[in-house]
Amino acid sequence: MVRYFTDPLIAAVSGNVKVGNRGKIVTEWQHAEYVTGFNLERRAYSELNCITVVPGAIGAWRRDILMRQGGFRSDTLAEDTDMTLSLLEQGYHIAFEERAKAYTETPETFRSLLKQRFRWTYGTLQCLWKHRSALFCRRQKTLGFIAMPFMW
C-alpha cells in the first residue's frame, strides 16, 4: 500500500476486504457480496478515481492530509465515506491495492445484518446529502456522474 504514496496526489489507499467468519448462510451471502460488489467496484472505481469509501477494515491514509482536514468528522455514521468523498472533491486521488488483504467479522444473524445495513445506509445517505454539491458537478466528473449516482 505504501508504494502509492510516492504520488503526492494519493491521499489514501483502499485494500481488499474479505469475510473472515464464513460458514453460515448469512456470512456466505456477505462473502459473495464482498467479492462481487465491494472489491470489483473498487477495482473499477480505482481506474476512474472515484472510490467512494476507504474501508475501516483496511485503508491507509496520508497523515498530513488527514490532519489538515481536522481528522475524521463525527457528523455522519460513515466517517470513512465522508472523508473519502471530501478528499476526492478536493482533487486528491484514492488508490486500490488488491494484494493488501484484511479479514473482517461480518454479522452472523439476519437481525445483526439488518442493523449493520441500516447504519451503513443511513450513514451513506448522510454523506450523500453532505456532499450533494458534487453530484452531477462537471468539475467532479466521475465522482459526480458515476460513483455518487450509483451510491443512491
N, C-alpha and C positions, 0 to 999 in steps of 0.2 A: 504494500500500500504506500510505503514511503516514497517510492520512486516517482510517483506522480507529483510530489511536492516540489520537484525541481522547476516546475512551471508555476510562476507567481500568480497566475490566474486561477489555479486549482485551489479552492477553498476547503474542499472536503472530498473524501473517498468513501464510497459505499462498498461493503463487502457482500458476500454470498451467504444468506441466512438459510440454514437447514433446520428441519424439525428434529429435535433430539429425543423426543419421547414417543416414537412411533409404536404401533401395536394395537391401538384401539381404533374403531371405525372413525371416530371424531378426529383423532390425530392423523390418521391416514388421509382423510379428506384434506386436512390442512397441509400435509406434506405435498399432495398433488397441487394444491393452490400455490404454495410457496415456489415449487419448481416451475409450474406453467405460468403463473401470474406474476408474482413479485420479481423473480430473478430474470425471466425472459423480458419482462417490461424494463427492468434496469439496464439490460444489455442494449435494447433498442434506444431507450431514452439517453443512455450514455453517448451514443453516436450523435444524437441530436442536441446534446447539452440541455436536457430538461428533466433529469432525475428529480422527482418531487419530494423524496424523503431519503435521508441518510439514516438508516435504522439504528436505534439504540443498541441493538444486539451486536452490530459490527459496523462501526464507522470511525473514520479518523478525520479530525478537524484541524485546520491550521489555527493554532492557538492565538496568534496575534490578531487575526481577523475576528475570531470569536470575542476577544476582549474588546475590540473596537465596537462590536455590536452591543456590548454590555452583557455578554453571556446569553444563555438561554432564557427566554422570557417565560413567565408563568401565566400569561393571559389566555392561553389555549390549552386544551388537553393533549395537543400534539406538538409539543415544543420542538421535536426533531423536524417535523414537516414545516413548521413556522420558520425555523432558522434556515432550512434548505431553500425555501421559497424566497426569503429575504435576500440571501446571498445571490441567487440566480437573478433576481430583479436588479441587483447592483452590478451585474455583469460578470460575476465570478463563475467559474466552471465547477461542476461536480463530476468526479470520475467514478467508474465502477471497476473493481478488481475481482474478477470471478474466482481467482485462486485463493483469495482470503476468505476463509470459511469460519462461521460460528454456528453453534448449535443452540437453539432456543427451546425452552419448555413451552409447549402450547397447551391451551385448555383441553382437558380430558373429558369434560361433560358438555352436553349441549347448552346447559344453563350457563356455565362459565364462558363458553364460546360466545353466546349471545351478549353477555355482559361486556366481554372484551370488544366485540364488534360494535356495540353501542358506543363505547368510549372512543374507539377509532373513528367511527363515522361522525360522531359529534365533534371531535377534535378536528377532523378534516374539514367539516363544514365551517367551523370557526376560522380555520386558516384560509379557506376559500373566500370567506367574507372579508377577512382582514386584508387579503392580498387581491381583492377583486379588481383593483386598477390594472393589474397585469393581464386580466382576462381579455382576450381579443385585442390586445395592445400591439400595434405594429412594431414597437421598439422591443417587445419581449419575444417576438417571433414564435419559436417552437414551444416555449413555455406557455405563452398566451393563446396559441392557436391549436396546439396538440395536447400537451400534458394536462393543463388545467381543465379544459373542457372534458377530458376523459375522466378526471377526478370526480366530476359531478355524477 
